[in-house]
Amino acid sequence: MLIQTARRFPDRPAIIWRDTVWTWESFRDRVQAAAAAMAARGVRHGDRVLLHARNSNAVLETMFASWMLGAVWVPTNFRLTPPEVAYLAQSSGASVHIFDTAFPDHAVFARAENPACRLEISIGGSGADDWEAFASFDGRVALPANVDRDHPAWFFYTSGTTGRPKAGVLTHGQMDYVVCNHLCDLMPATTERDVSLVLAPLSHGAGIHALPQIARGAASVLLAGERLDCEEAWRLVEQHRVTNMFTVPTILTMLTRHEAVDRFDHSSLRYVIYAGAPMYRADQAHALRKLGQVLVQYFGMGEVTGNITVLPPALHSVNDDEMPVGSCGFPRTGMDVAILDANGASVDSGEICVRGPGVFGGYHNNQEATDKATEHGWFHTGDLGHMDARGFVYITGRASDMYISGGSNVYPREIEEALLLHPAVAEACVVGIPHEKWGESGVAVLVLEPGAQTSSAELLAHLDGRLAKYKWPQEFAFWEELPKSGYGKVTKRDVKHLLQKDV
């Protein structure tokens, strides 16, 4: 895709970061040079290339340089700790380590844990083993290596919220399908005239989102630093006439509730794509009021690279009667979605399962996990929900989040939705903890709006008539902030741990 795009639009911008613009021609040349330098140092077809770095042009360059050689790209989330990254290096069997110089301890840990490593490259350093030297190498790999449809392209590590991260194997054929599907379902009619703003780490969902831009020649604009700066984001939208961006609900809410959203022109936006978790209705309606009818929701996972459902702009509205409120959309083009029970039978309410060409090739070196995730011929998402007569899918919660109180199944998601309708509540997280009488009971951990106050009694009165009483939380806790993963999701495991520490 990169080579084809560079042929068509050699002088158009490909990557914009800080004060530098890389054209498609210069992007391609640096990738081909880096691939030649890596090959000269012994990198071969099928080798795994581990990357630990903050967003920069080098991240996308390492991706395509690896693929030029038929190697497998193994990016990590830069927010992981040194031992966590060392585990990824060891479990992937990476023969190449590429580390941002901001993470020297991570590099040391990875080296110690992964004897398979034969080559170490730095980003932001100096000398022959720095990425800049590789990208400036006097040589080119002009033609990409031959790869089969089922050859691994990317080890997409899960976030590890329920144990050690697993490497989902994304194949070249799968990624070709995903790119086409993203262009079909998420951002139709994308061309070289479009511009995409990168708000999240390119190691995961944002990296997937960058591929359709590369396929169509749309420029990608990166934030200056690794932390979200809402004012900078809206300034870049205005400056570069950004037309699409990918984010998660928590970040979209932060962006649309920041005062800068009203100071910068964002009328160029056509698609604001959010995924990674369902968006609370109150936040969704607020974002629509601020940005207009440009929201695109999709439901997906790394193993299916987003290709499960889509809710396009035309189905978003601030008016509840004009949209399927609470739905994550209908099945993506060419994908099959079903609601199944533990025996693989179709049911009205159960686990959301999916099959089709967007599904991964299994977990690397983990056949047991692969078999469990693909039982009965479907990929099991671990999300619970139902589907209406028109095919719209509704997520009621994670199977691991559900708790049983007094013999009744309780799904935290609907309690959180109800609590967020209270004007004092900014964020809500409900978890089940052991209870002597009921087996488990709900605890609602809330972050309040700045300057707001409320009480347990007031919140219960708010829930009265909205939820059956057996679903009401037994306790309320008020925190300054909720713990979140590197992907912006609330980590309920950490919430439970912190609650139990307080007991």
C-alpha positions as CSV (number, residue, x, y, z in Angstrom):
1,M,0.0,0.0,0.0
2,L,2.8,2.4,0.9
3,I,4.6,1.8,-2.4
4,Q,1.4,2.2,-4.5
5,T,0.5,5.4,-2.7
6,A,4.0,6.9,-3.0
7,R,3.8,6.3,-6.8
8,R,0.5,8.2,-7.1
9,F,1.1,11.0,-4.7
10,P,4.9,11.4,-4.2
11,D,4.9,15.0,-3.1
12,R,1.7,15.0,-1.0
13,P,2.1,15.0,2.8
14,A,2.0,11.5,4.5
15,I,3.0,12.2,8.1
16,I,3.0,15.5,9.9
17,W,4.6,15.7,13.3
18,R,5.6,18.9,15.1
19,D,7.3,21.1,12.5
20,T,8.2,18.3,10.0
21,V,6.3,17.0,7.1
22,W,7.2,13.7,5.4
23,T,5.9,13.2,1.9
24,W,4.8,9.8,0.6
25,E,8.0,9.6,-1.4
26,S,10.3,10.4,1.6
27,F,8.3,8.0,3.8
28,R,8.7,5.2,1.3
29,D,12.4,6.0,0.8
30,R,13.1,5.9,4.5
31,V,11.2,2.6,4.9
32,Q,13.0,1.0,2.0
33,A,16.4,2.2,3.3
34,A,15.6,0.9,6.9
35,A,14.6,-2.4,5.5
36,A,17.9,-2.7,3.6
37,A,19.8,-1.8,6.8
38,M,17.9,-4.4,8.8
39,A,18.5,-7.0,6.2
40,A,22.2,-6.2,6.2
41,R,22.1,-6.9,10.0
42,G,20.5,-10.3,9.6
43,V,16.8,-9.6,9.8
44,R,14.9,-12.2,7.8
45,H,11.5,-13.3,6.7
46,G,9.4,-14.4,9.7
47,D,11.5,-12.6,12.3
48,R,9.7,-10.8,15.0
49,V,10.5,-7.1,15.5
50,L,9.6,-5.7,19.0
51,L,8.9,-2.0,19.2
52,H,8.5,0.1,22.4
53,A,8.2,3.8,21.5
54,R,6.1,6.9,21.8
55,N,4.2,8.0,18.7
56,S,6.4,9.4,16.0
57,N,7.1,9.0,12.3
58,A,9.5,6.2,13.3
59,V,6.7,4.0,14.6
60,L,5.0,3.8,11.2
61,E,8.4,3.4,9.5
62,T,9.3,0.4,11.7
63,M,5.9,-1.1,10.8
64,F,6.5,-1.0,7.0
65,A,10.2,-1.7,7.2
66,S,9.3,-4.9,9.0
67,W,6.7,-5.8,6.4
68,M,9.1,-5.1,3.5
69,L,11.2,-8.0,4.8
70,G,8.2,-10.3,5.6
71,A,9.0,-9.8,9.3
72,V,6.3,-9.6,12.0
73,W,5.7,-6.2,13.7
74,V,5.4,-6.6,17.5
75,P,4.5,-3.1,19.0
76,T,3.9,-2.6,22.7
77,N,2.0,0.1,24.5
78,F,4.6,2.6,25.6
79,R,2.9,3.0,29.0
80,L,3.8,-0.6,30.0
81,T,6.4,-1.2,32.8
82,P,9.8,-2.7,32.1
83,P,8.9,-6.2,33.4
84,E,5.7,-6.1,31.3
85,V,7.6,-5.2,28.1
86,A,10.2,-7.9,28.9
87,Y,7.5,-10.5,29.0
88,L,6.3,-9.4,25.6
89,A,9.8,-9.6,24.2
90,Q,10.3,-13.1,25.6
91,S,6.8,-14.4,24.7
92,S,7.0,-13.2,21.1
93,G,10.5,-14.5,20.6
94,A,11.5,-11.2,19.1
95,S,14.9,-11.3,17.3
96,V,15.0,-7.5,17.0
97,H,14.4,-4.9,19.8
98,I,13.6,-1.3,18.8
99,F,13.4,1.0,21.9
100,D,12.8,4.7,22.2
101,T,15.7,6.2,24.2
102,A,13.2,7.5,26.8
103,F,12.9,3.9,28.0
104,P,16.4,2.6,28.9
105,D,15.2,0.4,31.7
106,H,12.7,-1.3,29.4
107,A,15.5,-2.1,27.0
108,V,17.7,-3.6,29.8
109,F,14.8,-5.7,31.1
110,A,13.9,-7.0,27.6
111,R,17.5,-7.8,26.8
112,A,17.8,-9.9,30.0
113,E,14.6,-11.8,29.4
114,N,14.8,-12.5,25.7
115,P,17.9,-14.4,24.6
116,A,16.4,-14.6,21.1
117,C,17.2,-11.0,20.4
118,R,20.0,-10.5,17.9
119,L,19.8,-6.8,17.1
120,E,19.0,-3.7,19.2
121,I,18.0,-0.4,17.6
122,S,17.3,2.9,19.4
123,I,14.9,5.7,18.4
124,G,16.1,9.2,19.3
125,G,19.7,8.2,19.9
126,S,22.8,8.4,17.8
127,G,25.3,6.2,16.0
128,A,25.0,3.2,13.7
129,D,22.3,1.4,15.8
130,D,19.9,4.3,15.9
131,W,16.8,4.3,13.7
132,E,17.8,7.5,11.9
133,A,20.9,5.7,10.7
134,F,18.8,2.8,9.5
135,A,16.4,5.1,7.7
136,S,19.3,6.9,6.0
137,F,21.1,3.7,4.9
138,D,22.7,3.8,1.5
139,G,20.6,1.0,0.0
140,R,17.1,0.1,-0.7
141,V,14.7,-2.9,-0.5
142,A,12.7,-2.0,-3.6
143,L,10.3,-4.9,-3.6
144,P,8.4,-6.2,-0.6
145,A,8.9,-9.8,0.4
146,N,6.4,-12.4,-0.8
147,V,4.0,-13.3,1.9
148,D,1.0,-15.6,2.0
149,R,-2.5,-14.5,3.0
150,D,-2.1,-16.3,6.3
151,H,1.4,-15.1,7.0
152,P,1.6,-13.2,10.3
153,A,2.0,-9.4,9.9
154,W,1.4,-8.1,13.4
155,F,1.4,-9.5,16.9
156,F,-1.5,-7.5,18.5
157,Y,-1.1,-7.9,22.2
158,T,-4.3,-7.9,24.3
159,S,-4.3,-5.4,27.2
160,G,-4.2,-8.2,29.7
161,T,-7.1,-7.0,31.9
162,T,-7.8,-10.7,32.8
163,G,-4.2,-12.1,33.0
164,R,-1.0,-12.1,31.0
165,P,-1.3,-10.4,27.6
166,K,-1.7,-12.8,24.6
167,A,-0.4,-12.1,21.1
168,G,-3.2,-12.1,18.7
169,V,-1.8,-13.0,15.3
170,L,-3.0,-10.6,12.6
171,T,-2.3,-11.9,9.2
172,H,-1.6,-10.1,5.9
173,G,-4.9,-11.3,4.3
174,Q,-6.9,-10.3,7.4
175,M,-5.3,-6.8,7.4
176,D,-6.1,-6.4,3.7
177,Y,-9.7,-7.2,4.5
178,V,-9.8,-4.9,7.5
179,V,-8.4,-1.9,5.5
180,C,-11.1,-2.4,2.8
181,N,-13.8,-2.8,5.5
182,H,-12.7,0.3,7.4
183,L,-12.8,2.3,4.2
184,C,-16.3,0.9,3.4
185,D,-17.9,1.1,6.8
186,L,-16.1,3.7,8.8
187,M,-14.9,6.4,6.5
188,P,-16.4,6.1,3.0
189,A,-15.0,8.2,0.2
190,T,-11.6,8.8,1.9
191,T,-9.1,10.2,-0.6
192,E,-5.7,11.9,-0.6
193,R,-7.5,15.2,0.3
194,D,-8.4,13.8,3.7
195,V,-6.4,14.4,6.9
196,S,-6.4,12.1,10.0
197,L,-5.5,13.2,13.5
198,V,-3.8,10.5,15.6
199,L,-4.9,10.7,19.2
200,A,-3.9,7.3,20.6
201,P,-0.9,5.0,20.6
202,L,0.0,3.7,17.1
203,S,0.8,0.4,18.7
204,H,-2.8,-0.6,18.7
205,G,-6.1,0.7,17.4
206,A,-4.7,4.0,16.1
207,G,-2.1,2.0,14.1
208,I,-4.9,0.0,12.5
209,H,-6.7,3.3,11.7
210,A,-3.6,4.7,10.0
211,L,-3.6,1.9,7.4
212,P,-6.7,3.0,5.5
213,Q,-5.2,6.5,5.4
214,I,-2.0,5.1,3.9
215,A,-4.0,3.1,1.4
216,R,-5.8,6.2,0.2
217,G,-3.0,8.7,0.6
218,A,-4.6,10.7,3.4
219,A,-2.1,12.5,5.7
220,S,-1.7,11.5,9.4
221,V,-1.1,14.3,11.9
222,L,0.5,13.3,15.2
223,L,0.2,15.2,18.5
224,A,3.5,16.8,19.6
225,G,3.8,14.8,22.8
226,E,2.6,11.5,24.2
227,R,0.0,13.0,26.5
228,L,-3.4,14.2,25.3
229,D,-3.5,17.9,25.0
230,C,-7.1,18.8,24.2
231,E,-6.3,22.4,23.2
232,E,-3.5,21.2,20.9
233,A,-5.8,18.6,19.4
234,W,-8.5,21.2,18.4
235,R,-5.8,23.6,17.2
236,L,-4.4,20.9,14.9
237,V,-7.9,20.1,13.6
238,E,-8.4,23.7,12.6
239,Q,-4.8,24.2,11.2
240,H,-4.8,21.0,9.0
241,R,-8.5,20.9,8.3
242,V,-8.6,17.4,9.8
243,T,-11.5,15.3,8.4
244,N,-11.3,12.1,10.5
245,M,-9.9,10.9,13.8
246,F,-10.1,7.7,15.8
247,T,-10.4,7.7,19.6
248,V,-12.1,5.9,22.6
249,P,-15.2,7.2,24.4
250,T,-13.4,8.5,27.4
251,I,-11.0,10.6,25.2
252,L,-13.9,11.8,23.0
253,T,-15.7,12.9,26.1
254,M,-12.6,14.8,27.4
255,L,-12.2,16.5,24.0
256,T,-15.9,17.6,23.7
257,R,-16.1,18.8,27.3
258,H,-12.9,20.9,27.0
259,E,-13.6,24.6,26.5
260,A,-11.2,24.6,23.4
261,V,-13.8,22.8,21.4
262,D,-15.7,26.1,21.1
263,R,-12.7,28.2,20.2
264,F,-11.4,26.3,17.2
265,D,-13.0,25.5,13.9
266,H,-13.8,21.8,13.5
267,S,-16.2,22.1,10.7
268,S,-13.8,20.0,8.5
269,L,-14.6,16.9,10.5
270,R,-16.5,14.2,8.6
271,Y,-15.9,11.1,10.7
272,V,-15.1,11.1,14.4
273,I,-14.7,7.4,15.1
274,Y,-14.9,6.0,18.6
275,A,-14.5,2.4,19.8
276,G,-12.9,0.3,22.5
277,A,-16.0,0.5,24.9
278,P,-19.6,1.5,24.6
279,M,-20.2,5.3,25.0
280,Y,-22.6,6.4,27.7
281,R,-25.6,8.1,26.2
282,A,-25.2,11.4,28.1
283,D,-21.7,11.7,26.7
284,Q,-22.7,10.6,23.3
285,A,-25.5,13.3,23.1
286,H,-23.1,16.0,24.4
287,A,-20.5,15.1,21.7
288,L,-23.2,15.2,19.0
289,R,-24.3,18.7,20.2
290,K,-20.7,19.9,19.9
291,L,-19.6,18.3,16.7
292,G,-22.7,17.6,14.7
293,Q,-23.7,14.3,13.0
294,V,-20.1,13.0,12.4
295,L,-19.8,10.3,15.0
296,V,-19.1,6.7,14.0
297,Q,-19.1,4.0,16.5
298,Y,-17.7,0.6,16.0
299,F,-17.5,-2.5,18.3
300,G,-14.5,-4.7,17.9
301,M,-11.5,-6.2,19.6
302,G,-7.8,-6.5,18.7
303,E,-8.4,-10.1,17.6
304,V,-11.0,-9.0,15.1
305,T,-9.3,-5.6,14.5
306,G,-12.6,-3.7,15.0
307,N,-14.6,-5.7,12.5
308,I,-17.7,-6.6,14.4
309,T,-20.4,-3.9,14.2
310,V,-20.7,-0.3,13.1
311,L,-23.1,2.6,13.9
312,P,-22.6,5.2,11.1
313,P,-23.2,9.0,11.4
314,A,-26.7,8.8,9.9
315,L,-27.8,6.6,12.9
316,H,-26.5,9.0,15.5
317,S,-28.9,11.7,16.9
318,V,-29.4,13.7,20.0
319,N,-33.1,12.6,19.7
320,D,-33.6,9.2,21.3
321,D,-36.4,8.5,18.9
322,E,-34.2,8.9,15.8
323,M,-31.5,6.3,16.7
324,P,-31.1,2.9,18.3
325,V,-30.0,4.2,21.7
326,G,-27.6,1.9,23.4
327,S,-26.7,-0.1,20.3
328,C,-23.2,-0.5,19.0
329,G,-24.6,-0.9,15.5
330,F,-25.2,-3.7,13.0
331,P,-22.7,-6.3,11.7
332,R,-19.8,-5.0,9.6
333,T,-19.8,-5.7,5.9
334,G,-18.9,-9.3,5.3
335,M,-19.0,-10.3,9.0
336,D,-21.4,-12.6,10.8
337,V,-22.5,-11.8,14.3
338,A,-24.5,-14.1,16.6
339,I,-25.7,-14.3,20.2
340,L,-24.7,-17.7,21.6
341,D,-24.9,-19.7,24.8
342,A,-22.1,-21.8,26.4
343,N,-23.1,-24.7,24.1
344,G,-22.9,-22.7,20.9
345,A,-26.6,-22.4,20.5
346,S,-28.3,-19.3,19.3
347,V,-30.1,-17.5,22.2
348,D,-31.9,-14.1,22.7
349,S,-29.4,-12.9,25.3
350,G,-25.9,-14.3,25.7
351,E,-22.3,-13.9,24.5
352,I,-21.7,-11.8,21.4
353,C,-19.7,-14.0,18.9
354,V,-18.4,-13.2,15.4
355,R,-16.9,-15.0,12.4
356,G,-15.6,-13.9,9.0
357,P,-12.4,-12.7,7.3
358,G,-11.7,-10.0,9.9
359,V,-11.0,-12.6,12.6
360,F,-7.4,-13.2,13.6
361,G,-5.2,-16.3,13.0
362,G,-5.1,-17.4,16.7
363,Y,-2.9,-16.6,19.6
364,H,0.9,-17.0,19.2
365,N,2.1,-20.2,20.9
366,N,-1.2,-20.6,22.9
367,Q,-3.3,-23.2,21.3
368,E,-5.4,-23.7,24.4
369,A,-6.5,-20.0,24.4
370,T,-7.1,-20.1,20.7
371,D,-9.3,-23.1,21.0
372,K,-11.3,-21.5,23.8
373,A,-11.7,-18.2,21.9
374,T,-12.9,-19.9,18.7
375,E,-15.0,-22.7,20.1
376,H,-18.0,-23.8,18.0
377,G,-16.4,-22.0,14.9
378,W,-17.0,-18.5,16.3
379,F,-14.7,-16.0,17.9
380,H,-16.1,-15.4,21.4
381,T,-15.8,-11.7,22.4
382,G,-16.5,-12.2,26.2
383,D,-19.1,-9.4,25.8
384,L,-22.7,-10.1,26.7
385,G,-25.6,-8.7,24.8
386,H,-28.6,-9.2,22.5
387,M,-29.6,-8.4,19.0
388,D,-32.9,-6.9,17.9
389,A,-35.1,-7.9,15.0
390,R,-33.3,-5.4,12.7
391,G,-29.9,-6.8,13.5
392,F,-28.7,-4.0,15.8
393,V,-26.5,-5.3,18.6
394,Y,-26.7,-4.2,22.2
395,I,-23.9,-4.8,24.7
396,T,-25.0,-5.3,28.3
397,G,-21.5,-5.8,29.7
398,R,-18.5,-8.0,29.9
399,A,-19.1,-11.6,31.1
400,S,-16.3,-11.0,33.6
401,D,-18.0,-7.8,34.9
402,M,-21.4,-9.4,35.7
403,Y,-22.0,-10.4,39.3
404,I,-24.7,-12.4,41.0
405,S,-26.5,-10.7,43.9
406,G,-29.1,-12.7,45.8
407,G,-29.3,-15.2,42.9
408,S,-29.9,-12.5,40.2
409,N,-27.5,-11.6,37.5
410,V,-26.5,-7.9,37.7
411,Y,-24.9,-6.1,34.7
412,P,-22.9,-3.0,35.9
413,R,-23.3,-1.2,32.5
414,E,-27.0,-0.4,32.9
415,I,-26.4,0.9,36.5
416,E,-23.5,3.1,35.3
417,E,-25.7,4.5,32.5
418,A,-28.5,5.4,35.0
419,L,-26.0,7.0,37.4
420,L,-24.5,9.1,34.6
421,L,-27.9,10.7,34.1
422,H,-27.5,12.5,37.4
423,P,-26.1,16.0,36.8
424,A,-23.4,15.7,39.5
425,V,-21.9,12.5,38.1
426,A,-19.0,12.8,35.6
427,E,-17.8,9.2,35.6
428,A,-19.2,6.0,37.1
429,C,-17.9,2.5,37.6
430,V,-19.9,-0.3,39.3
431,V,-18.3,-3.5,40.5
432,G,-19.5,-6.6,42.4
433,I,-17.7,-7.4,45.7
434,P,-18.3,-10.3,48.1
435,H,-21.2,-9.8,50.5
436,E,-22.1,-12.1,53.5
437,K,-25.8,-12.1,52.8
438,W,-26.2,-11.6,49.1
439,G,-23.1,-13.4,47.8
440,E,-22.1,-10.3,45.9
441,S,-23.3,-6.7,46.1
442,G,-22.6,-3.7,43.9
443,V,-20.3,-0.8,44.8
444,A,-20.6,2.4,42.7
445,V,-17.4,4.4,42.4
446,L,-18.1,7.9,41.2
447,V,-16.2,10.9,40.0
448,L,-18.2,14.0,40.4
449,E,-18.4,17.0,38.1
450,P,-16.1,19.9,39.3
451,G,-17.7,21.6,42.3
452,A,-20.6,19.2,42.4
453,Q,-21.9,17.5,45.5
454,T,-24.3,14.6,46.1
455,S,-25.1,11.9,48.6
456,S,-25.9,8.2,48.6
457,A,-29.5,8.9,49.5
458,E,-29.8,11.4,46.7
459,L,-28.3,8.9,44.2
460,L,-30.7,6.1,45.3
461,A,-33.6,8.4,44.9
462,H,-32.3,9.1,41.4
463,L,-32.3,5.4,40.6
464,D,-35.8,4.9,42.0
465,G,-38.0,4.1,39.0
466,R,-35.1,3.7,36.7
467,L,-33.7,0.4,37.9
468,A,-35.1,-2.5,39.9
469,K,-34.1,-2.3,43.5
470,Y,-32.0,-5.5,43.4
471,K,-29.7,-3.7,41.0
472,W,-29.1,-0.8,43.2
473,P,-25.6,-0.4,44.6
474,Q,-25.2,-1.2,48.3
475,E,-22.5,1.4,48.6
476,F,-21.2,4.5,47.0
477,A,-17.6,5.7,46.9
478,F,-16.4,9.1,45.6
479,W,-12.9,9.3,44.1
480,E,-10.9,12.0,42.4
481,E,-10.3,9.8,39.4
482,L,-10.9,6.3,38.1
483,P,-7.9,4.0,37.2
484,K,-7.6,3.6,33.5
485,S,-5.5,1.4,31.2
486,G,-3.1,2.7,28.6
487,Y,-6.0,2.6,26.1
488,G,-8.2,4.9,28.2
489,K,-10.5,2.2,29.5
490,V,-11.5,2.0,33.2
491,T,-9.8,-1.0,34.7
492,K,-12.4,-2.7,36.9
493,R,-9.8,-5.1,38.2
494,D,-7.9,-2.1,39.7
495,V,-11.1,-0.6,41.0
496,K,-11.9,-3.8,42.9
497,H,-8.3,-4.0,44.3
498,L,-8.4,-0.5,45.5
499,L,-11.8,-1.0,47.2
500,Q,-10.6,-4.1,48.9
501,K,-7.5,-2.3,50.2
502,D,-9.8,0.3,51.8
503,V,-11.8,-2.3,53.6
